[in-house]
Amino acid sequence: GPAVSRHQRRTSANRPYNENNIGGGLEQRADLLAAPQWERAVGASVLKDSYNAAAVFATVALTREVGTAFGMELRAGVVAGLAYKYWSWNGPRHLTPYLGPTVTLRHLASKLGLNLVYIYRTNFRSDKGSGLLILQTSYEF
């Protein structure tokens, strides 16, 4: 579903990053057979990236149920993936690996969810670091 992002460093090349990451994707989730309190998710999506261009993402997440209350389920874990995206406003696309913590909140009756992911990236050319916080909506069908 639609996602929004918040960049710790606000601009690149004196232009503000795109933080309304419209797009879509599919995710398949299943409990781990050996440990059913753990869930793995495999997904693919196409979103407008930070440079306002289409980017392709492939992800794998592993989350554990933290608790359930008021018809809501809270899960926490880790997400890893590959993105095919721009690294600068005018540069070519690159295959970019990422890894970060994730928290998922699901409303069990409506099957609506929110996924929060934090990714920290270091630019190896400039040695500058920058974090990215992503909030994504989901619907289970």
HELIX and SHEET records of a PDB file:
SHEET    1   A 9 ASN A  20  ASN A  21  0                                        
SHEET    2   A 9 ALA A   3  HIS A   7 -1                                        
SHEET    3   A 9 GLY A 129  TYR A 139 -1                                        
SHEET    4   A 9 LEU A 112  THR A 122 -1                                        
SHEET    5   A 9 ARG A  93  HIS A 107 -1                                        
SHEET    6   A 9 MET A  72  TYR A  86 -1                                        
SHEET    7   A 9 ALA A  54  ALA A  69 -1                                        
SHEET    8   A 9 TRP A  38  LYS A  48 -1                                        
SHEET    9   A 9 GLY A  23  ASP A  31 -1                                        
SHEET    1   B 2 THR A  11  SER A  12  0                                        
SHEET    2   B 2 ARG A  15  PRO A  16 -1                                        
END                                                                             
